[in-house]
Amino acid sequence: MTHRAVLRSTMTVLMPMTNHPTHRARRRIWFAAALLGLAAGTCARADGGRLMPPNAPAAYMQECASCHLAYPPGLLPARSWQRLVAGLDKHYGSDASLDAATQQQITGWLLAHAGTYKRVSEEPPQDRITRSAWFERKHRKIDPAVWKLRSVKSAAHCAGCHTGADRGVFDDDNLKFPEGMDARLRRPWSD
């Protein structure tokens, strides 16, 4: 059933179809409210935020995840992704160049799913997720020694602590203590 058919059937039940001016006004109000509800639902789904979109190109998973986590595109704004992909020949000290067709496919997908919500609207320094304001705020209590643990390696190794990182799930319910973490370093995790 289409959205329009659902709206029409809902409005028919709620508002009898008569031509009385009061009924016409009420129908318009219900219709506007229903459209706003649909629009809000569509907007919420259009920006999946941090979750990994289900339609990730195989090339993205193969090329990017061969060196690091294939980060969900919602973690950075579109301009950051554009600069990152345009500079793959010098990608944080490595040459991660791709052929033109693969680069175009990955770029299009990243831009289509880039973060647009408030938290990622600002471009982080050097386009690094780990330098973004929201990342630093969420990890401000983590002792720098945690990033140096063999099981973590760096702040960019999300899966060192977040068990759902490969799916873009970074909530506190999916945390694990990295191997080698002593009691002193665990204190901030229980806040």
MARTI-69339 format. One record per residue (C-alpha): residue in one letter; x, y, z; residue number from 0. Coordinates in steps of 0.1 Angstrom, whole numbers, plus 5000, padded with zeros to 4 digits. Last residue first. Layout:
% residues N
+--------+------+------+------+-----+
| residu |    X |    Y |    Z | num |
+--------+------+------+------+-----+
|      A |    X |    Y |    Z | NUM |
...
+--------+------+------+------+-----+
This chain:
% residues 191
+--------+------+------+------+-----+
| residu |    X |    Y |    Z | num |
+--------+------+------+------+-----+
|      D | 5311 | 5063 | 5346 | 190 |
|      S | 5323 | 5026 | 5347 | 189 |
|      W | 5347 | 5031 | 5319 | 188 |
|      P | 5366 | 5059 | 5337 | 187 |
|      R | 5379 | 5034 | 5362 | 186 |
|      R | 5393 | 5008 | 5338 | 185 |
|      L | 5427 | 5024 | 5334 | 184 |
|      R | 5435 | 5019 | 5371 | 183 |
|      A | 5422 | 4983 | 5371 | 182 |
|      D | 5447 | 4973 | 5344 | 181 |
|      M | 5441 | 4970 | 5307 | 180 |
|      G | 5462 | 4942 | 5291 | 179 |
|      E | 5435 | 4929 | 5268 | 178 |
|      P | 5410 | 4957 | 5260 | 177 |
|      F | 5380 | 4960 | 5282 | 176 |
|      K | 5349 | 4954 | 5261 | 175 |
|      L | 5323 | 4979 | 5250 | 174 |
|      N | 5290 | 4970 | 5233 | 173 |
|      D | 5266 | 4985 | 5257 | 172 |
|      D | 5284 | 5019 | 5256 | 171 |
|      D | 5273 | 5025 | 5220 | 170 |
|      F | 5297 | 5022 | 5191 | 169 |
|      V | 5277 | 5002 | 5166 | 168 |
|      G | 5290 | 5010 | 5131 | 167 |
|      R | 5286 | 4974 | 5120 | 166 |
|      D | 5324 | 4967 | 5121 | 165 |
|      A | 5325 | 4987 | 5154 | 164 |
|      G | 5302 | 4963 | 5171 | 163 |
|      T | 5327 | 4950 | 5197 | 162 |
|      H | 5339 | 4985 | 5205 | 161 |
|      C | 5371 | 4984 | 5225 | 160 |
|      G | 5399 | 4973 | 5201 | 159 |
|      A | 5374 | 4974 | 5174 | 158 |
|      C | 5377 | 5012 | 5172 | 157 |
|      H | 5414 | 5011 | 5161 | 156 |
|      A | 5417 | 5048 | 5153 | 155 |
|      A | 5425 | 5056 | 5189 | 154 |
|      S | 5457 | 5036 | 5185 | 153 |
|      K | 5472 | 5001 | 5190 | 152 |
|      V | 5442 | 4986 | 5209 | 151 |
|      S | 5453 | 4951 | 5219 | 150 |
|      R | 5490 | 4961 | 5221 | 149 |
|      L | 5480 | 4989 | 5245 | 148 |
|      K | 5491 | 5024 | 5233 | 147 |
|      W | 5456 | 5038 | 5230 | 146 |
|      V | 5449 | 5028 | 5266 | 145 |
|      A | 5480 | 5047 | 5279 | 144 |
|      P | 5464 | 5079 | 5267 | 143 |
|      D | 5438 | 5075 | 5296 | 142 |
|      I | 5403 | 5075 | 5284 | 141 |
|      K | 5383 | 5103 | 5301 | 140 |
|      R | 5380 | 5125 | 5270 | 139 |
|      H | 5368 | 5096 | 5248 | 138 |
|      K | 5332 | 5108 | 5240 | 137 |
|      R | 5343 | 5145 | 5239 | 136 |
|      E | 5373 | 5137 | 5217 | 135 |
|      F | 5352 | 5118 | 5193 | 134 |
|      W | 5325 | 5145 | 5192 | 133 |
|      A | 5350 | 5172 | 5185 | 132 |
|      S | 5366 | 5153 | 5157 | 131 |
|      R | 5403 | 5145 | 5160 | 130 |
|      T | 5398 | 5107 | 5161 | 129 |
|      I | 5377 | 5109 | 5129 | 128 |
|      R | 5406 | 5125 | 5112 | 127 |
|      D | 5398 | 5149 | 5084 | 126 |
|      Q | 5432 | 5167 | 5091 | 125 |
|      P | 5413 | 5187 | 5118 | 124 |
|      P | 5377 | 5176 | 5119 | 123 |
|      E | 5351 | 5190 | 5095 | 122 |
|      E | 5321 | 5203 | 5114 | 121 |
|      S | 5287 | 5188 | 5106 | 120 |
|      V | 5295 | 5156 | 5124 | 119 |
|      R | 5276 | 5160 | 5156 | 118 |
|      K | 5248 | 5181 | 5140 | 117 |
|      Y | 5236 | 5154 | 5115 | 116 |
|      T | 5248 | 5153 | 5080 | 115 |
|      G | 5272 | 5124 | 5081 | 114 |
|      A | 5282 | 5110 | 5047 | 113 |
|      H | 5260 | 5083 | 5032 | 112 |
|      A | 5257 | 5096 | 4996 | 111 |
|      L | 5292 | 5111 | 4998 | 110 |
|      L | 5307 | 5078 | 5008 | 109 |
|      W | 5288 | 5059 | 4981 | 108 |
|      G | 5298 | 5083 | 4954 | 107 |
|      T | 5334 | 5083 | 4965 | 106 |
|      I | 5336 | 5045 | 4966 | 105 |
|      Q | 5323 | 5042 | 4930 | 104 |
|      Q | 5345 | 5070 | 4917 | 103 |
|      Q | 5376 | 5055 | 4934 | 102 |
|      T | 5368 | 5021 | 4920 | 101 |
|      A | 5364 | 5035 | 4884 | 100 |
|      A | 5395 | 5056 | 4886 |  99 |
|      D | 5418 | 5029 | 4899 |  98 |
|      L | 5427 | 5031 | 4935 |  97 |
|      S | 5456 | 5048 | 4954 |  96 |
|      A | 5463 | 5038 | 4990 |  95 |
|      D | 5498 | 5051 | 4991 |  94 |
|      S | 5506 | 5054 | 5028 |  93 |
|      G | 5516 | 5083 | 5051 |  92 |
|      Y | 5482 | 5093 | 5062 |  91 |
|      H | 5467 | 5086 | 5028 |  90 |
|      K | 5492 | 5101 | 5004 |  89 |
|      D | 5481 | 5086 | 4971 |  88 |
|      L | 5446 | 5084 | 4986 |  87 |
|      G | 5443 | 5122 | 4985 |  86 |
|      A | 5411 | 5126 | 4965 |  85 |
|      V | 5395 | 5099 | 4987 |  84 |
|      L | 5403 | 5118 | 5019 |  83 |
|      R | 5394 | 5152 | 5005 |  82 |
|      Q | 5360 | 5141 | 4993 |  81 |
|      W | 5354 | 5122 | 5026 |  80 |
|      S | 5361 | 5153 | 5046 |  79 |
|      R | 5338 | 5174 | 5024 |  78 |
|      A | 5310 | 5148 | 5028 |  77 |
|      P | 5309 | 5150 | 5066 |  76 |
|      L | 5325 | 5123 | 5087 |  75 |
|      L | 5312 | 5095 | 5110 |  74 |
|      G | 5282 | 5088 | 5087 |  73 |
|      P | 5305 | 5071 | 5062 |  72 |
|      P | 5308 | 5040 | 5085 |  71 |
|      Y | 5345 | 5033 | 5089 |  70 |
|      A | 5359 | 5003 | 5071 |  69 |
|      L | 5382 | 4994 | 5100 |  68 |
|      H | 5418 | 4996 | 5090 |  67 |
|      C | 5443 | 4983 | 5064 |  66 |
|      S | 5424 | 4957 | 5043 |  65 |
|      A | 5392 | 4974 | 5055 |  64 |
|      C | 5396 | 5002 | 5030 |  63 |
|      E | 5402 | 4981 | 4998 |  62 |
|      Q | 5380 | 4951 | 5004 |  61 |
|      M | 5351 | 4967 | 5023 |  60 |
|      Y | 5350 | 4997 | 5000 |  59 |
|      A | 5354 | 4976 | 4969 |  58 |
|      A | 5325 | 4954 | 4980 |  57 |
|      P | 5303 | 4985 | 4980 |  56 |
|      A | 5285 | 4991 | 5012 |  55 |
|      N | 5247 | 4985 | 5008 |  54 |
|      P | 5238 | 4978 | 5044 |  53 |
|      P | 5248 | 5013 | 5056 |  52 |
|      M | 5272 | 5010 | 5085 |  51 |
|      L | 5256 | 5027 | 5115 |  50 |
|      R | 5271 | 5060 | 5126 |  49 |
|      G | 5243 | 5083 | 5114 |  48 |
|      G | 5217 | 5066 | 5093 |  47 |
|      D | 5210 | 5099 | 5076 |  46 |
|      A | 5182 | 5091 | 5052 |  45 |
|      R | 5163 | 5071 | 5078 |  44 |
|      A | 5157 | 5101 | 5101 |  43 |
|      C | 5148 | 5122 | 5071 |  42 |
|      T | 5122 | 5097 | 5059 |  41 |
|      G | 5106 | 5095 | 5093 |  40 |
|      A | 5104 | 5133 | 5096 |  39 |
|      A | 5089 | 5135 | 5061 |  38 |
|      L | 5063 | 5109 | 5069 |  37 |
|      G | 5053 | 5127 | 5101 |  36 |
|      L | 5052 | 5160 | 5083 |  35 |
|      L | 5029 | 5145 | 5057 |  34 |
|      A | 5006 | 5131 | 5083 |  33 |
|      A | 5004 | 5165 | 5100 |  32 |
|      A | 4996 | 5182 | 5067 |  31 |
|      F | 4969 | 5157 | 5059 |  30 |
|      W | 4954 | 5160 | 5093 |  29 |
|      I | 4953 | 5198 | 5091 |  28 |
|      R | 4939 | 5196 | 5055 |  27 |
|      R | 4912 | 5171 | 5066 |  26 |
|      R | 4902 | 5194 | 5095 |  25 |
|      A | 4899 | 5224 | 5071 |  24 |
|      R | 4877 | 5203 | 5047 |  23 |
|      H | 4856 | 5191 | 5076 |  22 |
|      T | 4850 | 5227 | 5088 |  21 |
|      P | 4841 | 5238 | 5053 |  20 |
|      H | 4815 | 5210 | 5048 |  19 |
|      N | 4823 | 5191 | 5017 |  18 |
|      T | 4821 | 5157 | 5034 |  17 |
|      M | 4846 | 5129 | 5036 |  16 |
|      P | 4844 | 5116 | 5071 |  15 |
|      M | 4875 | 5124 | 5091 |  14 |
|      L | 4893 | 5099 | 5112 |  13 |
|      V | 4884 | 5068 | 5092 |  12 |
|      T | 4887 | 5086 | 5059 |  11 |
|      M | 4919 | 5103 | 5070 |  10 |
|      T | 4935 | 5069 | 5078 |   9 |
|      S | 4924 | 5055 | 5044 |   8 |
|      R | 4937 | 5085 | 5025 |   7 |
|      L | 4970 | 5085 | 5044 |   6 |
|      V | 4975 | 5048 | 5038 |   5 |
|      A | 4967 | 5052 | 5002 |   4 |
|      R | 4991 | 5082 | 4998 |   3 |
|      H | 5019 | 5062 | 5016 |   2 |
|      T | 5014 | 5034 | 4991 |   1 |
|      M | 5000 | 5000 | 5000 |   0 |
+--------+------+------+------+-----+
